[in-house]
Amino acid sequence: MARILGTACFVGYLRPAPGTWGSLFALPLAWLLHVIGGFPLLAVAAAAYFAAALWATARMTAGGADHDPSEIVADEVVGQWIALFPLSYAAWDRGIDILAMWPGWVAAFLLFRLFDIWKPWLVGWADRRGDALGVMLDDVIAGVFAAVGVLALAALAHGVLMR
């Protein structure tokens, strides 16, 4: 069970760039969760999967030398979902088709991957923890940074460019 959860149904074994595959895998799941239950379901699913993935990561890394094996991509799924929170919330709150917000999806994906790979500031701090919580937190923080970026780009596009 830990391997299924930690590798996001074995997506983490895809090469090259398993983290990118994990982020891509998260996108249709986020869409499905949003369609079924809107932003509340996506938020609850992210919290529940965070908890399950933390357990799975701890199990998969126990006794190993590598604290963050590349096949563990559940953290990317959670982080990518967090990056999509602003889109899901806006679509849910305003009754908008979430796919109509496709530029935001592209921005959320690219910003999340940027922050996850670059690991600036708090993302790098979490990654350096060297434990299962650090594995999860660096992607959660990268997701928050990406979500803030999505909000900033939306404000720019809708507030400045649309005038």
MDAnalysis code that builds the backbone (N, CA, C; Angstrom):
import MDAnalysis as mda
import numpy as np

u = mda.Universe.empty(489, n_residues=163, atom_resindex=np.repeat(np.arange(163), 3), trajectory=True)
u.add_TopologyAttr("name", ["N", "CA", "C"] * 163)
u.add_TopologyAttr("resid", np.arange(1, 164))
u.add_TopologyAttr("resname", ["MET", "ALA", "ARG", "ILE", "LEU", "GLY", "THR", "ALA", "CYS", "PHE", "VAL", "GLY", "TYR", "LEU", "ARG", "PRO", "ALA", "PRO", "GLY", "THR", "TRP", "GLY", "SER", "LEU", "PHE", "ALA", "LEU", "PRO", "LEU", "ALA", "TRP", "LEU", "LEU", "HIS", "VAL", "ILE", "GLY", "GLY", "PHE", "PRO", "LEU", "LEU", "ALA", "VAL", "ALA", "ALA", "ALA", "ALA", "TYR", "PHE", "ALA", "ALA", "ALA", "LEU", "TRP", "ALA", "THR", "ALA", "ARG", "MET", "THR", "ALA", "GLY", "GLY", "ALA", "ASP", "HIS", "ASP", "PRO", "SER", "GLU", "ILE", "VAL", "ALA", "ASP", "GLU", "VAL", "VAL", "GLY", "GLN", "TRP", "ILE", "ALA", "LEU", "PHE", "PRO", "LEU", "SER", "TYR", "ALA", "ALA", "TRP", "ASP", "ARG", "GLY", "ILE", "ASP", "ILE", "LEU", "ALA", "MET", "TRP", "PRO", "GLY", "TRP", "VAL", "ALA", "ALA", "PHE", "LEU", "LEU", "PHE", "ARG", "LEU", "PHE", "ASP", "ILE", "TRP", "LYS", "PRO", "TRP", "LEU", "VAL", "GLY", "TRP", "ALA", "ASP", "ARG", "ARG", "GLY", "ASP", "ALA", "LEU", "GLY", "VAL", "MET", "LEU", "ASP", "ASP", "VAL", "ILE", "ALA", "GLY", "VAL", "PHE", "ALA", "ALA", "VAL", "GLY", "VAL", "LEU", "ALA", "LEU", "ALA", "ALA", "LEU", "ALA", "HIS", "GLY", "VAL", "LEU", "MET", "ARG"])
u.atoms.positions = np.array([
    [0.831, -1.201, 0.000],
    [0.000, 0.000, 0.000],
    [0.872, 1.259, 0.000],
    [1.967, 1.243, 0.782],
    [2.853, 2.416, 0.827],
    [3.417, 2.713, -0.554],
    [3.793, 1.680, -1.290],
    [4.377, 1.878, -2.615],
    [3.330, 2.452, -3.582],
    [2.114, 1.979, -3.516],
    [1.055, 2.498, -4.394],
    [0.798, 3.971, -4.098],
    [0.673, 4.315, -2.820],
    [0.426, 5.703, -2.435],
    [1.621, 6.599, -2.739],
    [2.806, 6.146, -2.359],
    [4.004, 6.971, -2.509],
    [4.390, 7.235, -3.944],
    [4.158, 6.260, -4.810],
    [4.510, 6.426, -6.219],
    [3.330, 6.922, -7.056],
    [2.246, 7.284, -6.414],
    [1.026, 7.742, -7.097],
    [0.611, 6.715, -8.151],
    [0.298, 5.526, -7.662],
    [-0.138, 4.413, -8.528],
    [0.938, 4.051, -9.548],
    [2.187, 4.066, -9.103],
    [3.359, 3.654, -9.878],
    [3.798, 4.655, -10.944],
    [3.189, 5.835, -10.982],
    [3.607, 6.891, -11.907],
    [5.063, 7.281, -11.632],
    [5.489, 7.186, -10.397],
    [6.854, 7.552, -10.027],
    [7.935, 6.707, -10.671],
    [7.545, 5.612, -11.282],
    [8.524, 4.771, -11.975],
    [8.718, 5.179, -13.439],
    [7.918, 6.135, -13.917],
    [8.086, 6.617, -15.293],
    [9.374, 7.436, -15.380],
    [10.092, 7.284, -16.476],
    [11.337, 8.008, -16.706],
    [11.282, 8.642, -18.081],
    [11.969, 9.709, -18.303],
    [12.713, 10.508, -17.343],
    [11.786, 11.439, -16.566],
    [12.334, 12.137, -15.619],
    [11.653, 13.182, -14.843],
    [10.388, 12.692, -14.141],
    [10.510, 11.753, -13.206],
    [9.317, 11.247, -12.522],
    [8.514, 12.329, -11.797],
    [9.180, 13.360, -11.284],
    [8.448, 14.433, -10.617],
    [7.517, 15.167, -11.566],
    [7.970, 15.371, -12.787],
    [7.127, 16.014, -13.792],
    [5.958, 15.109, -14.159],
    [6.214, 13.803, -14.282],
    [5.121, 12.860, -14.540],
    [4.109, 12.889, -13.396],
    [4.601, 12.967, -12.162],
    [3.703, 13.040, -11.016],
    [2.838, 14.283, -11.056],
    [3.443, 15.416, -11.428],
    [2.687, 16.667, -11.539],
    [1.651, 16.579, -12.649],
    [2.022, 15.987, -13.773],
    [1.068, 15.808, -14.873],
    [-0.072, 14.882, -14.470],
    [0.250, 13.821, -13.736],
    [-0.757, 12.879, -13.245],
    [-1.765, 13.590, -12.337],
    [-1.300, 14.588, -11.599],
    [-2.156, 15.319, -10.668],
    [-3.220, 16.157, -11.375],
    [-2.946, 16.599, -12.586],
    [-3.857, 17.518, -13.271],
    [-5.230, 16.914, -13.559],
    [-5.336, 15.763, -14.231],
    [-6.679, 15.218, -14.457],
    [-7.371, 14.789, -13.160],
    [-6.582, 14.378, -12.176],
    [-7.192, 14.040, -10.877],
    [-7.800, 15.280, -10.231],
    [-7.088, 16.406, -10.311],
    [-7.613, 17.659, -9.758],
    [-8.888, 18.070, -10.480],
    [-8.876, 17.944, -11.798],
    [-10.072, 18.277, -12.567],
    [-11.245, 17.401, -12.124],
    [-11.020, 16.089, -12.004],
    [-12.079, 15.161, -11.598],
    [-12.606, 15.502, -10.207],
    [-11.707, 15.735, -9.271],
    [-12.129, 16.095, -7.911],
    [-12.933, 17.389, -7.919],
    [-12.491, 18.361, -8.709],
    [-13.208, 19.637, -8.787],
    [-14.599, 19.445, -9.388],
    [-14.692, 18.661, -10.441],
    [-15.986, 18.435, -11.094],
    [-16.953, 17.728, -10.149],
    [-16.441, 16.791, -9.380],
    [-17.295, 16.032, -8.462],
    [-17.725, 16.877, -7.263],
    [-16.789, 17.618, -6.668],
    [-17.112, 18.312, -5.426],
    [-16.587, 19.720, -5.281],
    [-16.129, 20.310, -6.360],
    [-15.642, 21.684, -6.301],
    [-14.382, 21.831, -5.464],
    [-14.097, 23.071, -5.116],
    [-12.902, 23.364, -4.323],
    [-12.879, 22.614, -2.988],
    [-14.015, 22.506, -2.273],
    [-13.939, 21.797, -0.992],
    [-13.414, 20.368, -1.122],
    [-13.849, 19.643, -2.139],
    [-13.374, 18.269, -2.300],
    [-11.892, 18.236, -2.657],
    [-11.445, 19.145, -3.509],
    [-10.025, 19.185, -3.867],
    [-9.183, 19.480, -2.629],
    [-9.621, 20.399, -1.796],
    [-8.872, 20.752, -0.584],
    [-8.830, 19.582, 0.403],
    [-9.948, 18.922, 0.598],
    [-10.000, 17.764, 1.504],
    [-9.137, 16.630, 0.951],
    [-9.213, 16.399, -0.353],
    [-8.407, 15.341, -0.974],
    [-6.922, 15.641, -0.814],
    [-6.536, 16.903, -0.969],
    [-5.125, 17.276, -0.810],
    [-4.660, 17.018, 0.623],
    [-5.483, 17.373, 1.588],
    [-5.116, 17.148, 2.995],
    [-5.047, 15.651, 3.307],
    [-6.024, 14.898, 2.810],
    [-6.040, 13.452, 3.069],
    [-4.867, 12.757, 2.385],
    [-4.588, 13.140, 1.148],
    [-3.473, 12.505, 0.442],
    [-2.137, 12.924, 1.049],
    [-2.053, 14.151, 1.556],
    [-0.841, 14.566, 2.266],
    [-0.569, 13.611, 3.419],
    [-1.593, 13.351, 4.226],
    [-1.425, 12.468, 5.388],
    [-1.046, 11.053, 4.952],
    [-1.732, 10.530, 3.949],
    [-1.433, 9.183, 3.460],
    [-0.042, 9.126, 2.839],
    [0.326, 10.145, 2.096],
    [1.630, 10.178, 1.437],
    [2.761, 10.354, 2.446],
    [2.507, 11.085, 3.514],
    [3.519, 11.223, 4.565],
    [3.809, 9.857, 5.184],
    [2.754, 9.115, 5.470],
    [2.924, 7.753, 5.995],
    [3.684, 6.891, 4.996],
    [3.263, 6.946, 3.717],
    [3.892, 6.123, 2.679],
    [5.360, 6.493, 2.497],
    [5.658, 7.766, 2.518],
    [7.042, 8.225, 2.357],
    [7.897, 7.748, 3.519],
    [7.378, 7.843, 4.722],
    [8.122, 7.360, 5.894],
    [8.396, 5.867, 5.769],
    [7.421, 5.116, 5.321],
    [7.602, 3.664, 5.150],
    [8.608, 3.350, 4.057],
    [8.510, 4.069, 2.935],
    [9.373, 3.769, 1.795],
    [10.825, 4.195, 2.011],
    [11.046, 5.175, 2.881],
    [12.412, 5.663, 3.097],
    [13.049, 5.098, 4.361],
    [12.282, 4.391, 5.168],
    [12.806, 3.853, 6.428],
    [14.011, 2.955, 6.175],
    [15.114, 3.285, 6.840],
    [16.325, 2.478, 6.754],
    [17.133, 2.667, 5.487],
    [16.693, 3.532, 4.598],
    [17.410, 3.765, 3.347],
    [18.329, 4.968, 3.431],
    [19.288, 5.014, 2.556],
    [20.238, 6.132, 2.527],
    [19.638, 7.360, 1.846],
    [18.713, 7.146, 0.905],
    [18.108, 8.250, 0.157],
    [16.826, 8.685, 0.859],
    [16.824, 9.919, 1.365],
    [15.641, 10.400, 2.085],
    [14.521, 10.811, 1.139],
    [14.818, 10.972, -0.159],
    [13.814, 11.414, -1.123],
    [14.008, 10.693, -2.461],
    [13.700, 9.400, -2.508],
    [13.862, 8.662, -3.765],
    [12.984, 9.240, -4.872],
    [13.489, 9.246, -6.091],
    [12.782, 9.889, -7.200],
    [11.442, 9.235, -7.513],
    [11.271, 7.967, -7.142],
    [9.990, 7.315, -7.457],
    [8.855, 7.788, -6.550],
    [9.168, 8.425, -5.449],
    [8.113, 8.989, -4.594],
    [7.654, 10.301, -5.222],
    [6.440, 10.281, -5.758],
    [5.890, 11.466, -6.425],
    [4.558, 11.913, -5.819],
    [4.146, 11.271, -4.734],
    [2.910, 11.698, -4.064],
    [3.033, 13.143, -3.611],
    [4.235, 13.557, -3.243],
    [4.456, 14.944, -2.838],
    [4.205, 15.904, -3.992],
    [4.566, 15.505, -5.203],
    [4.285, 16.342, -6.374],
    [2.785, 16.447, -6.625],
    [2.064, 15.363, -6.420],
    [0.612, 15.399, -6.610],
    [-0.008, 16.409, -5.646],
    [0.352, 16.331, -4.385],
    [-0.199, 17.250, -3.385],
    [0.190, 18.689, -3.705],
    [1.455, 18.908, -4.013],
    [1.911, 20.261, -4.334],
    [1.232, 20.831, -5.559],
    [1.047, 20.002, -6.583],
    [0.374, 20.467, -7.797],
    [-1.084, 20.812, -7.507],
    [-1.735, 20.010, -6.683],
    [-3.118, 20.331, -6.307],
    [-3.181, 21.673, -5.587],
    [-2.242, 21.928, -4.699],
    [-2.218, 23.213, -3.982],
    [-2.021, 24.359, -4.970],
    [-1.163, 24.167, -5.956],
    [-0.940, 25.200, -6.978],
    [-2.225, 25.513, -7.739],
    [-3.120, 24.538, -7.832],
    [-4.391, 24.709, -8.546],
    [-5.513, 25.263, -7.659],
    [-5.275, 25.384, -6.368],
    [-6.317, 25.874, -5.452],
    [-6.958, 27.188, -5.910],
    [-6.184, 28.208, -6.316],
    [-6.850, 29.458, -6.713],
    [-7.819, 29.276, -7.881],
    [-7.462, 28.418, -8.821],
    [-8.339, 28.175, -9.969],
    [-9.596, 27.430, -9.539],
    [-9.411, 26.404, -8.728],
    [-10.544, 25.623, -8.266],
    [-11.493, 26.477, -7.430],
    [-10.926, 27.286, -6.542],
    [-11.775, 28.133, -5.708],
    [-12.556, 29.133, -6.558],
    [-11.862, 29.807, -7.468],
    [-12.532, 30.811, -8.306],
    [-13.622, 30.172, -9.161],
    [-13.327, 29.034, -9.765],
    [-14.321, 28.362, -10.605],
    [-15.517, 27.911, -9.775],
    [-15.245, 27.367, -8.602],
    [-16.312, 26.892, -7.711],
    [-17.149, 28.063, -7.202],
    [-16.495, 29.132, -6.783],
    [-17.188, 30.291, -6.220],
    [-18.007, 31.052, -7.259],
    [-17.486, 31.119, -8.480],
    [-18.130, 31.922, -9.529],
    [-18.953, 31.094, -10.519],
    [-18.948, 29.772, -10.355],
    [-19.694, 28.923, -11.277],
    [-19.109, 28.898, -12.680],
    [-17.788, 28.984, -12.760],
    [-17.089, 28.989, -14.047],
    [-16.610, 27.574, -14.358],
    [-16.643, 27.212, -15.631],
    [-16.054, 25.947, -16.054],
    [-14.553, 26.050, -15.821],
    [-14.018, 25.171, -15.000],
    [-12.611, 25.265, -14.622],
    [-11.675, 25.091, -15.822],
    [-12.116, 24.397, -16.856],
    [-11.270, 24.243, -18.038],
    [-11.186, 25.528, -18.857],
    [-12.140, 26.437, -18.655],
    [-12.067, 27.739, -19.324],
    [-10.896, 28.562, -18.787],
    [-10.385, 28.148, -17.655],
    [-9.263, 28.854, -17.031],
    [-7.935, 28.198, -17.411],
    [-7.857, 27.660, -18.620],
    [-6.697, 26.876, -19.035],
    [-5.369, 27.625, -18.916],
    [-5.308, 28.946, -19.149],
    [-4.002, 29.593, -18.960],
    [-3.512, 29.482, -17.507],
    [-4.434, 29.485, -16.567],
    [-4.080, 29.316, -15.163],
    [-3.541, 27.921, -14.874],
    [-4.074, 26.918, -15.557],
    [-3.580, 25.545, -15.406],
    [-2.130, 25.459, -15.874],
    [-1.860, 26.082, -17.015],
    [-0.494, 26.073, -17.553],
    [0.441, 26.792, -16.577],
    [0.008, 27.946, -16.100],
    [0.832, 28.711, -15.151],
    [1.054, 27.919, -13.865],
    [0.012, 27.288, -13.346],
    [0.142, 26.515, -12.101],
    [1.130, 25.371, -12.283],
    [1.050, 24.690, -13.411],
    [1.969, 23.579, -13.679],
    [3.408, 24.078, -13.793],
    [3.622, 25.092, -14.622],
    [4.984, 25.590, -14.845],
    [5.584, 26.211, -13.588],
    [4.791, 26.996, -12.868],
    [5.309, 27.600, -11.632],
    [5.616, 26.552, -10.581],
    [4.750, 25.565, -10.451],
    [5.021, 24.515, -9.469],
    [6.306, 23.772, -9.808],
    [6.469, 23.386, -11.076],
    [7.692, 22.680, -11.462],
    [8.923, 23.561, -11.242],
    [8.805, 24.848, -11.560],
    [9.922, 25.774, -11.345],
    [10.334, 25.792, -9.880],
    [9.380, 26.011, -8.982],
    [9.705, 26.100, -7.552],
    [10.146, 24.755, -6.985],
    [9.593, 23.664, -7.493],
    [9.975, 22.339, -7.007],
    [11.410, 21.987, -7.420],
    [11.806, 22.378, -8.608],
    [13.158, 22.082, -9.084],
    [14.176, 23.078, -8.535],
    [13.845, 24.350, -8.557],
    [14.745, 25.422, -8.115],
    [14.955, 25.393, -6.598],
    [13.908, 25.112, -5.845],
    [13.908, 25.017, -4.381],
    [14.388, 26.300, -3.689],
    [13.739, 27.426, -3.982],
    [14.149, 28.668, -3.317],
    [13.687, 28.714, -1.857],
    [14.415, 29.387, -1.034],
    [14.084, 29.772, 0.323],
    [13.462, 28.637, 1.132],
    [12.189, 28.748, 1.494],
    [11.544, 27.756, 2.359],
    [11.428, 26.382, 1.705],
    [11.344, 26.345, 0.384],
    [11.266, 25.056, -0.310],
    [12.564, 24.287, -0.060],
    [13.690, 24.965, -0.220],
    [14.988, 24.342, 0.030],
    [15.186, 23.978, 1.493],
    [14.705, 24.836, 2.379],
    [14.792, 24.545, 3.817],
    [14.073, 23.234, 4.137],
    [12.860, 23.087, 3.617],
    [12.090, 21.866, 3.881],
    [12.794, 20.652, 3.277],
    [13.315, 20.807, 2.080],
    [13.999, 19.692, 1.417],
    [15.221, 19.235, 2.211],
    [15.907, 20.175, 2.835],
    [17.122, 19.840, 3.609],
    [16.827, 19.174, 4.950],
    [15.569, 19.081, 5.342],
    [15.234, 18.403, 6.600],
    [15.724, 16.962, 6.599],
    [15.660, 16.321, 5.446],
    [16.157, 14.964, 5.338],
    [15.242, 13.893, 5.911],
    [13.960, 14.215, 6.059],
    [13.016, 13.222, 6.583],
    [11.751, 13.224, 5.725],
    [10.832, 12.331, 6.044],
    [9.600, 12.197, 5.267],
    [8.783, 13.491, 5.268],
    [8.749, 14.183, 6.396],
    [8.010, 15.445, 6.436],
    [8.644, 16.469, 5.501],
    [9.952, 16.503, 5.455],
    [10.639, 17.409, 4.534],
    [10.340, 17.095, 3.079],
    [10.270, 15.799, 2.753],
    [9.934, 15.375, 1.388],
    [8.577, 15.950, 1.006],
    [7.623, 15.863, 1.906],
    [6.278, 16.360, 1.630],
    [6.206, 17.888, 1.674],
    [6.844, 18.484, 2.682],
    [6.726, 19.930, 2.872],
    [7.341, 20.742, 1.751],
    [8.448, 20.278, 1.168],
    [9.051, 21.094, 0.117],
    [8.088, 21.264, -1.052],
    [7.308, 20.234, -1.356],
    [6.342, 20.346, -2.442],
    [5.088, 21.108, -2.032],
    [4.702, 20.996, -0.784],
    [3.586, 21.806, -0.292],
    [3.946, 23.292, -0.397],
    [5.140, 23.638, 0.034],
    [5.567, 25.043, -0.021],
    [5.722, 25.498, -1.469],
    [6.292, 24.642, -2.328],
    [6.387, 24.976, -3.752],
    [4.993, 25.187, -4.335],
    [4.017, 24.385, -3.899],
    [2.639, 24.553, -4.346],
    [2.041, 25.870, -3.887],
    [2.339, 26.259, -2.651],
    [1.853, 27.555, -2.141],
    [2.483, 28.698, -2.935],
    [3.797, 28.613, -3.177],
    [4.472, 29.645, -3.980],
    [3.847, 29.721, -5.372],
    [3.588, 28.563, -5.979],
    [2.977, 28.538, -7.311],
    [1.566, 29.124, -7.272],
    [0.806, 28.808, -6.227],
    [-0.549, 29.358, -6.095],
    [-0.515, 30.881, -5.988],
    [0.430, 31.403, -5.235],
    [0.591, 32.862, -5.129],
    [0.950, 33.435, -6.499],
    [1.816, 32.741, -7.233],
    [2.165, 33.170, -8.582],
    [0.968, 33.166, -9.515],
    [0.130, 32.148, -9.404],
    [-1.091, 32.076, -10.220],
    [-2.006, 33.254, -9.897],
    [-2.153, 33.555, -8.616],
    [-2.978, 34.700, -8.220],
    [-2.407, 36.009, -8.766],
    [-1.095, 36.167, -8.684],
    [-0.449, 37.387, -9.184],
    [-0.632, 37.519, -10.694],
    [-0.464, 36.431, -11.414],
    [-0.647, 36.466, -12.867],
    [-2.102, 36.733, -13.238],
    [-3.041, 36.166, -12.474],
    [-4.461, 36.429, -12.725],
    [-4.791, 37.892, -12.460],
    [-4.242, 38.435, -11.389],
    [-4.472, 39.853, -11.086],
    [-3.898, 40.734, -12.191],
    [-2.726, 40.373, -12.677],
    [-2.114, 41.128, -13.763],
    [-2.961, 41.027, -15.032],
    [-3.350, 39.814, -15.375],
    [-4.124, 39.604, -16.600],
    [-5.500, 40.245, -16.529],
    [-6.180, 40.081, -15.406],
    [-7.565, 40.567, -15.299],
    [-7.668, 41.979, -14.753],
    [-6.659, 42.403, -14.033],
    [-6.717, 43.737, -13.445],
    [-6.024, 44.780, -14.269],
    [-4.922, 44.428, -14.893],
    [-4.131, 45.406, -15.622],
    [-4.326, 45.265, -17.125],
    [-4.213, 44.070, -17.623],
    [-4.267, 43.854, -19.067],
    [-5.669, 43.999, -19.635],
    [-6.693, 43.831, -18.809],
    [-8.066, 43.889, -19.293],
    [-8.643, 45.305, -19.266],
    [-7.907, 46.257, -18.809],
    [-8.444, 47.635, -18.714],
    [-8.383, 48.337, -20.030],
])
